[in-house]
Amino acid sequence: MSATASLRVRDGTRISFSVAGCGPWLILSNSLATDRGMWRPQLSELQARFTVLSYDTRGYGQSSVSDDEFGFDTLAADVIALMDCLGINRAKFVGLSLGGMTGLALALSHPDRVERVICCDARADAPDGYKAMWDKNIALSESGNMDAVVDGTMQRWFSSAFRADPANATLLTTVREMILRTPPEGYRKAARCLQTLDLLRSLDQIRRPVQFIVGESDPAAPLPVVQDMANRVAGAEVHVIPGAAHLSNLENPDVFLATALAELN
């Protein structure tokens, strides 16, 4: 099974998605300022075991920028709309950063549709310092393009050692171009969504299996923050990706894949 299409959801936003593979359903959700191409290092192995639905979060990739501001209830509703369109009753879900937060929101709002969630490099709250970081990045992006935020974003996403290694130049260029292609208004609306993040106090209400993956040196979702999240979800554990920062699936793709597969199977 293989297809690429788009779905216009209730508020008129167009969500672009791809379906490929065979087996039980697995949904992949991307981070801020990326698109579904961020899963390329894991995609072939996942498609050998699952029917994979990967989509571009609203405002990114080939999905359109929504007219209005939105929160995590909307992002979860986008996933449900895709599932309904494709006749998916239940699915496993893997999301990173913004995508991981979407997975937690989905487990809280639609537990009957989620088999299990792998939440990667994500947090569940927005303390003042976190909100202030996004205020700064929103202001920088208002210059009209993403040039003003790309360098700082790359520094948060990848460790200094990874960025300094010439062997990683092609990947880093690809990710940098992904950020620069992001519509600034799509970036700003997702950043403002992140400032509304308020799932931490509800995590103990999750009744679906959840596991957490985090890069060893992730500055955006530090290990103590993720461990606190896991402590609030029955049966959850934290799996640390050695040497990785925020985009752990790209910085240490093989270990990430093995870790995710162990929790998905």
MARMIKOL-887770 format. One record per atom (N, C-alpha, C, O): residue in one letter; x, z, y. Coordinates in steps of 0.001 Angstrom, whole numbers, padded with zeros to 6 digits, always signed. Each point is the difference from the previous one (the first is absolute). Layout:
// MARMIKOL-887770
aXZY;...
This chain:
// MARMIKOL-887770
m+000848+000000-001189;m-000848+000000+001189;m+000884+000000+001239;m+000914+000816+000113;s-001189-001744+000831;s+000785-000069+001221;s-000846-000626+001090;s-000589-001062-000200;a+000524+001719+001367;a-000797-000532+001107;a+000438+000654+001297;a+000471+001137+000002;t-000628-001855+001100;t+000224+000522+001340;t-001205-000370+000844;t-000443-001148-000020;a-000089+002099+000754;a-001208-000247+000776;a-000079+001028+001120;a+000937+000766+000220;s-002060-000757+000482;s-000241+001005+001027;s-001461+000402-000029;s-000863-000756-000446;l+000604+001952+000928;l-001351+000552+000029;l-000286+000521+001402;l+000804+000742+000563;r-001937-001123-000001;r-000412+000544+001290;r-000832+001254-000259;r-001079-000068-000589;v+001594+001210+001036;v-000666+001274-000270;v-001046+000281+001070;v-000219-000820+000892;r-000424+001975-000982;r-001209+000291+000779;r+000189-000177+001501;r-000897-000514+000668;d+002041+000926-000116;d+000188-000105+001452;d+000535-001361+000439;d+000322-000188+001174;g-000224-000756-002098;g+000451-001341+000328;g+001473-000248-000206;g+000449-001140+000115;t+000324+002177-000417;t+001431-000171-000243;t+000211-000752-001314;t-000683+000255-000993;r+001626-001170+001005;r+000293-000783-001203;r+001187+000618-000723;r+001071+000148+000588;i-001247+000215-001853;i+001033+000608-000826;i+000513-001036-000990;i-000763-000505-000824;s+002038+000191+000901;s+000612-000979-000899;s+000528+000718-001245;s+000551+001096+000099;f-000721-001718-001267;f+000413+000653-001238;f+000432-001022-001039;f-000314-001186+000094;s+001044+001681-001086;s+000424-000808-001138;s-000295+000763-001277;s+000084+001228-000035;v-000430-001958-001011;v-000234+000581-001322;v+000826-000779-001009;v-000064-001229-000029;a+000836+001918-000797;a+000794-000657-001036;a+000328+000998-001088;a+000082+001202+000253;g+000106-001702-001470;g+000394+000836-001116;g-001094+000117-001035;g-000979-000746+000018;c+001161+001702-000932;c-000991+000238-001044;c+000055+001462-000397;c+001039+000652+000108;g-002177-000148-000569;g-000066+001405-000382;g-000904+000766+000940;g-000759-000611+000753;p+000819+001942-000776;p-000847+000816+000874;p+000352-000225+001469;p+001092-000467+000323;w-002022+000802+000553;w+000178-000249+001426;w+000958+000999+000646;w-000033+001199-000274;l+000889-001744+001146;l+000915+000797+000812;l-000043-000557+001412;l+000120-001210+000195;i-000290+002078+000786;i-000045-000405+001403;i+001270+000477+000702;i+000412+001148-000163;l+000208-002039+000948;l+001205+000309+000777;l-000331-000048+001482;l-000621-000954+000468;s+001033+001976+000274;s-000314+000096+001425;s+001284+000189+000804;s+000806+000880-000302;n-000624-001711+001327;n+001265-000057+000737;n+000117+001056+001099;n-000965+000677+000356;s+002182-000567+000163;s+000306+000950+001062;s-000296-000593+001370;s-000342-001177+000121;l+000476+002003+000905;l-000067-000456+001380;l+001033-001101+000233;l+001125+000083-000493;a-001511-001110+001243;a+000906-001071+000446;a+000595-000832-001125;a+001037-000637+000185;t-001682+000634-001356;t+000405-000893-001088;t-001236-000784-000451;t-001071+000100+000599;d+001242-000868-001653;d-001129-000647-000650;d+000168+000162-001502;d+000897+000713-000449;r-001751-001368-000333;r+000061+000213-001443;r+001289-000529-000622;r+000285+000287-001163;g+000496-001051+001918;g+001302-000444-000490;g+000988+001130-000226;g+001023-000204-000653;m-001302+001387+001176;m+000916+001128-000200;m+000086+000415-001468;m+000941+000686-000398;w-001923-001102-000408;w-000021+000373-001415;w+000716-001023-000892;w-000024+000123-001224;r+000649-001115+001826;r+000599-001081-000794;r+000976+000506-001073;r-000024-000536-001109;p+000877+001530+001369;p+000939+000431-001055;p-000677+000567-001239;p+000586-000028-001083;q-001789+000535+001212;q-000704+000602-001133;q-001082-000911-000584;q-000524+000277-001078;l+000189-001349+001773;l-001222-000717-000305;l-000015-000628-001388;l-000994+000126-000714;s+002066-000796+000316;s-000045-000700-001289;s-000169+000977-001154;s-000758-000277-000930;e+001441+001401+000969;e-000144+000989-001072;e-001392+000619+000002;e-000579+000229-001062;l+000042+000040+002240;l-001347+000563+000062;l-001037-000993-000495;l-000947+000380-000690;q+001118-001655+001037;q-000962-001014-000438;q+000069-000263-001501;q-000951-000523-000579;a+002059+000879-000052;a+000091-000140-001450;a-000819+001063-000724;a-000305-000145-001183;r-000052+001220+001902;r-000728+001108-000619;r-001401+000209+000566;r-000860+000595-000649;f+000639-001094+001873;f-001263+000251+000693;f-000508-001280+000654;f+000759-000939+000242;t-002051+000922+000037;t-000533-000984+000931;t+000148+000618+001387;t-000679+000970+000339;v+001574-001545+000452;v+000407+000618+001262;v-000755-000620+001169;v+000047-001211+000220;l-000743+002064+000522;l-000604-000374+001267;l+000906+000525+001106;l+000101+001211+000198;s+000551-002105+000517;s+000798+000395+001160;s-000647-000602+001235;s-000464-001140-000029;y+000432+001894+001102;y-000688-000460+001198;y+000802+000385+001242;y+000831+000907-000033;d-001099-001612+001117;d+000591+000328+001289;d-000956+000923+000746;d-001142-000371+000274;t+001608+001565+000051;t-000809+000913+000800;t-000409-000676+001309;t+000763-000783+000567;r-001945+001084-000103;r-000493-000612+001243;r+001052+000078+001115;r+000608+001045+000231;g-000414-002170+000445;g+000984-000071+001075;g+001368-000458-000437;g+000878-000188+000841;y-000665-000001-002148;y+001309-000372-000524;y-000083-001239-000878;y-001062-000338-000523;g+002197-000334+000370;g+000065-001162-000868;g-001032-001036+000397;g-000096-000383+001166;q-000677-000069-002146;q-001016-001020+000242;q-001383+000597+000289;q-000968-000737+000186;s+000877+002055-000150;s-001265+000632+000387;s-000122-000002+001520;s+001003+000010+000715;s-002238-000023-000234;s-000201-000048+001446;s+000080+001398+000610;s-000127+001011-000691;v+000341-000985+001998;v+000008+001249+000751;v-001448+000375+000303;v-000762-000829+000495;s+000384+002049-000784;s-001377+000415+000242;s-000265+000130+001496;s+000909+000283+000780;d-002148-000491-000396;d-000364+000097+001415;d+000049+001440+000487;d+000371+000250+001147;d-000736+000688-001991;d-000126+001401+000404;d+001098+000855-000618;d+000688-000414-000932;e-000544+001614+001474;e+000878+000991-000616;e-000592+000391-001358;e-001188-000208-000245;f+002015+000770-000629;f-000493+000372-001324;f+000752+001223-000505;f+001056+000361+000519;g-001619+000259-001530;g+000620+001144-000649;g+000144-000248-001485;g-000219-001115-000472;f+000580+002137-000258;f+000240-000165-001432;f-001289-000209-000787;f+000037-000508-001121;d-001179+000895+001693;d-001261-000324-000662;d-000197-001509-000051;d-000517-000532-000983;t+000932-000155+002044;t-000111-001461+000032;t+000972-000641-000973;t-000362-000948-000696;l+001585+001444+000635;l+000984-000573-000919;l-000440+000182-001446;l+000186-000896-000824;a-000768+002052+000510;a-000530+000201-001351;a-001180-000929-000257;a-000139-000533-001102;a-000706+000334+002100;a-001154-000891-000161;a+000445-001440-000222;a-000660-000741-000729;d+001772+000330+001345;d+000527-001344-000239;d+000342-000197-001475;d-000282-001051-000577;v+000890+002066-000024;v+000351-000084-001420;v-001259-000103-000858;v-000060-000808-000926;i-000925+001614+001232;i-001252-000039-000763;i-000667-001363+000137;i-000561-000512-000969;a+000612-000083+002160;a-000589-001320+000202;a+000705-001044-000865;a-000650-000873-000574;l+001972+000960+000481;l+000743-000921-000862;l-000376+000215-001461;l-000200-000964-000739;m+000103+002219+000320;m-000367+000303-001379;m-001392-000526-000315;m-000218-000580-001064;d-000721+000777+001975;d-001361-000491-000226;d-000033-001516-000094;d-000705-000573-000831;c+001485-000069+001700;c+000048-001463+000003;c+000512-000540-001331;c-000477-001023-000490;l+001440+001712-000083;l+000638-000467-001230;l-000619+000606-001256;l+000460-000275-001108;g-001488+001088+001265;g-000646+000610-001154;g+000847+001055-000692;g-000087+000171-001216;i+000907+000536+001987;i+000875+001040-000555;i-000735+001335+000065;i-000315+000487+001086;n+000045+000095-002229;n-000686+001286-000028;n+000953+001141+000339;n-000301+000836+000851;r+001459-000806-001525;r+001012+001030+000246;r+001372-000638-000080;r+000185-000996-000700;a+000783+001565+001417;a+001350-000545-000007;a+001019+001099+000244;a-000311+001044+000573;k+001515-001295-001012;k+001137+000820+000402;k+000489-000510+001348;k-000197-001166+000343;f+000835+002049+000416;f+000347-000334+001385;f+001404+000492+000307;f+000333+001156-000260;v+000489-002039+000816;v+001337+000367+000477;v+000101-000406+001464;v-000208-001164+000341;g+000523+002116+000517;g+000158-000301+001421;g+001216+000704+000554;g+000369+001080-000462;l+000256-001695+001458;l+001196+000576+000611;l-000236+000189+001483;l-000485-000903+000682;s+000828+002078-000185;s-000162+000373+001401;s-001469-000126+000395;s-000827+000727-000550;l+000468-001603+001465;l-001400-000205+000360;l-000846-000284-001236;l-001133+000468-000105;g+001687-001237-000830;g-000713-000296-001243;g-000200+001228-000862;g-001046+000150-000631;g+002033+000732+000594;g-000142+001237-000762;g-001061+000906+000582;g-000764+000630-000731;m+000719-000567+002059;m-001038+000781+000671;m-001379-000574-000302;m-000962+000743-000196;t+000872-002072+000160;t-001258-000645-000352;t-000429+000392-001406;t-001185+000219-000253;g+002155-000130-000670;g-000312+000411-001362;g-000557+001407-000067;g-000930+000262-000764;l+001485+000654+001556;l-000526+001366+000032;l-001415+000026+000566;l-000871+000698-000519;a+000647-001466+001591;a-001340-000072+000587;a-000995-000571-001008;a-001146+000444-000069;l+001583-001420-000702;l-000851-000618-001012;l-000351+001003-001094;l-001148+000064-000441;a+002131+000715+000004;a-000250+000997-001043;a-000973+001071+000473;a-000753+000557-000799;l+000767-000271+002095;l-000912+001000+000547;l-001408-000556+000212;l-000988+000684-000269;s+000898-001918+000748;s-001314-000548+000374;s-000690-000763-001123;s-001228-000076-000028;h+002000-000489-000897;h-000581-000808-001081;h+000686+000328-001329;h+000592-000884-000619;p-000664+002136+000174;p+000711+000380-001223;p-000465-000750-001241;p+000760-000158-000955;d-002007-000302+000968;d-000523-000718-001154;d+000608-001385-000152;d-000132-000617-001057;r+000807+000108+002110;r+000558-001346-000044;r+001510+000008-000269;r+000604-001059-000168;v-000004+002233+000129;v+001455+000118-000133;v+000347+000644-001334;v-000491+001081-000323;e+001327-001742-000437;e+000447+000581-001268;e+001154+000965+000219;e+000006+001102-000549;r+000976-001516+001354;r+001095+000871+000409;r+000674-000604+001213;r-000091-001205+000236;v+000774+002048+000539;v+000676-000432+001223;v+001473+000375-000079;v+000345+001129-000350;i+000521-002084+000680;i+001425+000265+000206;i+000231-000115+001500;i-000025-001097+000557;c+000247+002219+000082;c+000165+000077+001451;c+001494+000067+000314;c+000674+000956-000383;c-000161-001961+001073;c+001435-000139+000200;c+000379+000141+001476;c-000605-000628+000869;d+001606+001452-000603;d+000587+000101+001344;d-001081+000116+001070;d-000005-000743+000982;a-000896+001674-001186;a-001126+000187+000912;a-000160+001488+000291;a+000475+000855-000747;r-001150-000576+001840;r-000365+001371+000308;r-001514+000064+000149;r-000678-001023-000094;a+000141+002233+000329;a-001456+000150+000046;a-000481+000638+001293;a-001191+000266+000159;d+002115-000020+000767;d-000405+000581+001281;d+000814-000632+001118;d+000962-000727-000250;a-001356+001010+001475;a+000673-000566+001164;a+000311+001121+000994;a-000748+000199+000958;p+001844+000536-001176;p+000373+001051+000954;p+000401-000606+001348;p+000158-001215+000123;d+000002+002058+000862;d+000233-000476+001364;d+001219-000915+000104;d-000047-001015+000696;g+001137+001365-001380;g+001203-000828+000078;g-000221-001382-000581;g+000533-000990+000501;y-001319+000930-001554;y-000324-001277-000640;y-000859-000850+000931;y+000236-001199+000143;k-001232+001817+000489;k-000838-000731+000942;k+000819-000518+001177;k-000215-001117+000469;a+001160+001939+000008;a+000825-000404+001143;a+000879-001199-000337;a+000225-000867+000845;m+000278+000817-002090;m+000799-001152-000423;m-000806-001278+000114;m+000506-001031+000442;w-001776+001109-000849;w-000837-001201+000071;w-000392-000332+001422;w-000169-001175+000328;d+000015+002185+000539;d-000225-000280+001425;d+001144-000828+000556;d-000218-000955+000746;k+001439+001325-001111;k+001179-000722+000478;k+000014-001431-000528;k+000238-000943+000755;n-000492+000783-002046;n+000039-001343-000581;n-001144-000881+000508;n+000178-001203+000188;i-001329+001793+000029;i-001115-000763+000572;i+000384-000510+001380;i-000246-001161+000327;a+000851+002030+000489;a+000415-000408+001347;a+001050-001116-000070;a-000052-000950+000782;l+000992+001061-001704;l+001022-001039-000139;l-000619-001335-000397;l+000408-001051+000495;s-001390+001095-001387;s-000614-001240-000488;s-000846-000681+001061;s-000339-001174-000144;e-000005+001885+001198;e-000827-000581+001051;e+000757-000986+000871;e-000566-000577+000928;s+001863+000381-001229;s+000769-001041+000687;s-000503-001385-000381;s+000330-000987+000657;g-001136+000913-001729;g-000584-001273-000404;g+000530-000537-001302;g-000558-000959-000534;n+001623+001542-000004;n+000512-000421-001301;n+000593+001202-000709;n-000027+001117+000518;m+000566-001354-001713;m+000496+001098-000824;m+001511+000217+000130;m+000562+000852-000688;d+000094-001613+001560;d+001448+000141+000154;d+000407+001410+000374;d+001056+000473-000420;a-001879+000203+001202;a+000369+001315+000515;a-000059+001094-001063;a+000600+001059+000180;v-001312-001295-001283;v-000133+001043-001013;v+000743-000312-001288;v+000130+000871-000860;v+000364-002103+000708;v+000533-000399-001299;v+001256+000790-000382;v+000130+000399-001157;d+000786-000165+002080;d+001241+000689-000362;d-000257+001438-000440;d+000526+000445-001020;g-001331+000273+001785;g-000316+001377-000374;g-000738+000080-001314;g+000215+000921-000787;t-001091-001892+000546;t-000738-000028-001262;t+000936-000210-001172;t-000121+000688-001013;m+001049-001622+001128;m+000954-000253-001081;m+000855+001236-000278;m+000346+000266-001151;q-000006+000481+002184;q+000804+001213-000205;q-000768+001065-000754;q+000592+000753-000774;r-001898-000670+000981;r-000816+000971-000744;r-000258-000469-001422;r-000097+000812-000920;w-000013-002106+000744;w-000405-000528-001293;w+001114-000040-001028;w-000262+000115-001197;f+001521-000278+001649;f+001123-000153-000927;f+001142+000933+000395;f+000258+000221+001183;s+000417+000318-002188;s+001127+000889+000259;s+001132-000765+000668;s+000081-001223-000110;s+000792+001947+000803;s+001121-000641+000699;s+000925-000702-000991;s+000530-001070+000300;a-000332+001662-001477;a+000869-000625-001006;a-000580-001318-000479;a+000734-000970-000192;f-002044+000927-000001;f-000643-001229-000452;f+000090-001075+001071;f+000264-001163-000308;r-000479+001539+001552;r+000052-000969+001089;r+001400-000541+000226;r+000167-001123+000475;a+000848+001925-000817;a+001388-000413+000231;a+000562-000881-001105;a+001050-000617+000178;d-001732+000549-001314;d+000519-000760-001143;d-000355-001484+000151;d-001179-000348+000054;p+002195-000533+000014;p-000283-001440+000164;p-000878-000571-001116;p-000691-000997+000205;a+000715+001616-001369;a-000808-000500-001118;a-001496+000083+000297;a-000800-000672-000651;n+000424+001484+001621;n-001411+000182+000315;n-000447-000816+001208;n-001131+000146+000462;a+002009-001000+000050;a-000293-000714+001245;a-001247-000875-000102;a-000809-000033+000928;t+000647-000672-002041;t-001150-000903-000132;t-001312+000778-000004;t-000955-000382+000676;l+000910+001473-001439;l-001207+000817-000040;l-000303+000575+001379;l-001147-000034+000447;l+002155+000554+000221;l-000217+000597+001310;l-000502-001029+001009;l-000843+000309+000843;t+001359-001523-000932;t-000485-001068+000877;t-001458-000312-000292;t-000794-000191+000921;t+000437+000138-002198;t-001378-000275-000387;t-000950+001063+000548;t-001067-000325+000521;v+001456+001592-000642;v-000846+001085+000485;v-000078-000024+001529;v-001065+000205+000582;r+002184-000451+000040;r+000023-000080+001462;r-000961-001094+000492;r-000743+000208+000959;e+000765-001355-001612;e-000894-001098+000382;e-001464+000366-000245;e-000886-000419+000743;m+000644+001204-001791;m-001357+000454-000290;m-000523+000858+001156;m-001145-000148+000426;i+001994+001037+000070;i-000386+000848+001125;i-000266-000850+001240;i-000996+000203+000693;l+001880-001145-000420;l-000128-000823+001201;l-001224-000899-000041;l-000515-000388+001049;r+000041+000051-002243;r-001212-000823-000126;r-001277+000806+000222;r-001076-000571+000182;t+001195+001878-000197;t-001174+000857+000129;t-000659-000181+001369;t+000687+000090+001018;p-001983-000341-000964;p-000684-000057+001295;p+000103+001350+000705;p-000376+001018-000581;p+000874-000981+001814;p+000157+001292+000681;p-001281+000830+000049;p+000052+001223-000131;e-001201-001875+000318;e-001246+000764+000059;e-000365+000558-001373;e-000566+001089-000097;g+000884-001824-000957;g-000204+000531-001338;g+000861+001220-000243;g-000446+000975-000606;y+001684-001028+001080;y+000920+001133-000118;y-000542+001203+000762;y-000019+001114-000525;r-000421-001335+001756;r-000467+001109+000825;r-001242+000664-000591;r-000125+001224+000022;k-000781-002027-000543;k-001222+000584-000561;k+000299+000803-001260;k-000608+001046-000223;a+001541-001524-000607;a+000384+000775-001183;a+000741+001272+000403;a-000175+001046-000624;a+001006-001134+001672;a+000716+001188+000471;a-000977+001050+000525;a+000166+001193-000255;r-001179-001639+000985;r-001008+000953+000477;r-000806+000579-001163;r-000432+001152+000051;c+000232-001957-001100;c-000630+000526-001214;c+000846+001122-000602;c-000533+001028-000418;l+001843-001227+000376;l+000901+001022-000539;l-000083+001297+000804;l+000151+001088-000555;q-000387-001202+001839;q-000114+001201+000833;q-001257+000810-000321;q-000090+001169+000375;t-000876-001770-001061;t-001221+000713-000389;t+000107+000614-001393;t-000951+000621-000474;l+002083-000786-000180;l+000156+000424-001395;l-000306+001485-000156;l+000635+000843+000634;d-001604-000530-001475;d-000434+001384-000176;d-000554+000204-001407;d-001151+000398-000181;l+001991-000678-000802;l-000414+000104-001396;l+000569+001239-000696;l-000458+000359-001084;l+001437+000288+001685;l+000723+001069-000689;l-000921+001114-000475;l+000104+000453-001141;r-000995-000015+002005;r-000854+001142-000349;r-001038-000337-001063;r-000645+000895-000546;s+000481-002196+000247;s-000979-000429-000999;s+000627-000358-001337;s-000718-000312-000950;l+002040+000351+000856;l+000652-000469-001220;l-000410+000800-001228;l-000021-000541-001106;d-000302+001812+001279;d-000395+000809-001157;d-001368-000403-000545;d-000425+000506-001039;q-000268-001415+001733;q-001298-000482-000468;q+000123-001242-000882;q-000982-000441-000596;i+002193-000123+000513;i+000196-001206-000814;i-000133+000354-001472;i+000613+000953-000480;r-001418-001727-000225;r-000235+000243-001418;r+000483-001157-000872;r-000280-000033-001198;r+000989-000894+001781;r+000606-001094-000757;r+001496+000257-000114;r+000568+000672+000861;p+000100-001198-001920;p+001449+000208-000129;p+000756-000651+001157;p-000223-001166+000323;v+001106+001925+000287;v+000842-000487+001090;v+001436+000403-000283;v+000270+001139-000382;q+000655-002081+000572;q+001418+000293-000081;q+000665-000492+001283;q-000472-000942+000636;f+001565+001587-000271;f+000687-000320+001249;f+001407-000513-000284;f+000712+000530-000853;i-000327-001572+001587;i+001352-000541-000040;i+000542+000034+001415;i-000707-000357+000943;v+001958+000783-000782;v+000573+000059+001346;v+001500-000277-000058;v+000694+000428-000922;g-000217-001151+001927;g+001430-000227+000128;g+000727+001297+000313;g-000496+000834+000758;e+001664-000670-001341;e+000769+001233+000147;e+000268+000347+001462;e+000025+001176+000363;s+000173-002187+000474;s+000320+000255+001407;s-001039-000610+000937;s+000335-000473+001086;d-001600+000487-001512;d-001072-000553+000825;d-000212+000887+001228;d-000375+001163-000149;p+000608-001691+001382;p-000203+000825+001192;p-001463+000077+000429;p-000388+000933+000703;a-000421-001894-001113;a-001408-000036+000416;a-000876+000884-000873;a-000971+000586+000479;a+001313-000489-001761;a-000724+000858-000947;a+001047+000825-000752;a+000279-000279-001166;p+000299+001280+001810;p+001081+000780-000616;p-000455+000680-001294;p-001175+000319-000175;l+002126-000112-000711;l-000311+000579-001305;l-000787+001305+000095;l-000962+000156-000752;p+001311+000806+001639;p-000812+001229+000061;p-001457-000257+000369;p-000898+000691-000483;v+000663-001685+001337;v-001372-000348+000384;v-000755-000554-001198;v-001150+000368-000241;v+001794-001250-000506;v-000640-000599-001173;v-000213+001047-001089;v-001024-000014-000683;q+001981+000917+000518;q-000166+001050-001001;q-001191+000892+000332;q-000735+000411-000898;d+000540-000111+002171;d-001155+000793+000410;d-001297-000728-000331;d-000969+000619-000438;m+000953-001941+000648;m-001178-000792-000357;m-000273+000087-001492;m-001137+000222-000417;a+002180-000397-000389;a-000168+000040-001451;a-000494+001368-000465;a-000788+000090-000943;n+001246+000968+001599;n-000419+001352-000373;n-001501+000213+000189;n-000585+000901-000601;r-000033-001732+001434;r-001416+000154+000309;r-000899-000826-000926;r-001219+000173+000011;v+001808-001067-000809;v-000775-000880-000873;v+000234+000426-001447;v+001141+000026-000461;a-002193+000301-000242;a+000128+000469-001379;a+000727-001022-000859;a-000393-001165-000056;g+001458+001604-000616;g+000727-000845-000932;g+001006-000953+000625;g+000666-000747-000717;a-000544+000759+002034;a+000896-000955+000667;a+001453+000458-000079;a+000292+001196-000007;e+000609-002171-000050;e+001434+000250+000028;e+000641-000947+001015;e-000600-000999+000398;v+001822+001327+000013;v+000761-000835+000926;v+001171-000614-000750;v+000753+000700-000678;h-000606-002011+000806;h+001104-000731-000608;h+000875-000557+001117;h-000466-000769+000840;v+001728+001161-000838;v+000914-000344+001088;v+000821-001231-000376;v+000574-000067-001087;i-000526-000911+002005;i+000781-001217-000201;i+001371+000209+000639;i+000096+000082+001224;p+000961+000005-002021;p+001331+000338+000534;p+000487-001019+001024;p-000153-001209-000177;g+000746+001727+001255;g+000660-000835+000990;g-000913-000750+000928;g+000478-000623+000948;a-001786+000656-001179;a-000921-000822+000783;a-000532+000750+001209;a-000096+001228+000002;a-000246-001995+001024;a-000685+000543+001163;a-001495-000313-000124;a-000605+000305-001028;h+000001-000907+002058;h-001460-000102+000020;h-000546-001100-000912;h-000984+000230-000703;l+001585-001398+000696;l-000484-001070-000883;l+000737+000091-001334;l+000856-000826-000318;s-001210+001838-000443;s+000739+000294-001235;s-000136-001100-001033;s+000890-000163-000836;n-001978-000598+000865;n-000171-001071-000981;n+000934-001173+000272;n+000249-000810-000893;l+000272+000709+002115;l+000941-001061+000336;l+001442+000482-000054;l+000892-000772-000352;e-000649+002018+000689;e+001377+000493+000018;e+000517+000296-001407;e+001182-000198-000280;n-002045+000664-000592;n+000398+000275-001382;n-001097-000530-000921;n-000699+000777-000650;p+000547-002113+000595;p-001182-000591-000646;p-000122+000273-001487;p-001110+000188-000497;d+002222-000161-000228;d-000076+000174-001448;d-000452+001415-000365;d-000851+000178-000872;v+001418+000815+001535;v-000407+001377-000269;v-001443+000212+000433;v-000765+000676-000689;f+000392-001248+001822;f-001385+000102+000458;f-000947-000583-001045;f-001002+000623-000354;l+001319-001815-000136;l-000873-000647-000981;l-000128+000842-001265;l-001105+000212-000497;a+002235+000268-000023;a-000039+000804-001216;a-000825+001272+000213;a-000747+000411-000888;t+000881+000206+002055;t-000744+001213+000306;t-001485-000282+000091;t-000816+000730-000563;a+000465-001799+001277;a-001420-000359+000142;a-000630-000355-001345;a-001116+000424-000299;l+001833-001200-000506;l-000550-000411-001300;l-000226+001207-000912;l-000988+000058-000732;a+001899+000888+000782;a-000160+001193-000830;a-001273+000750+000350;a-000617+000610-000874;e+000212-000645+002139;e-001211+000700+000428;e-001252-000858-000142;e-001109+000530-000067;l+001274-001834+000022;l-001156-000897-000112;l-000429-000226-001439;l-001178-000244-000262;n+002115+000322-000676;n-000313-000308-001393;n-000643+001178-000724;n-000323-000104-001183;
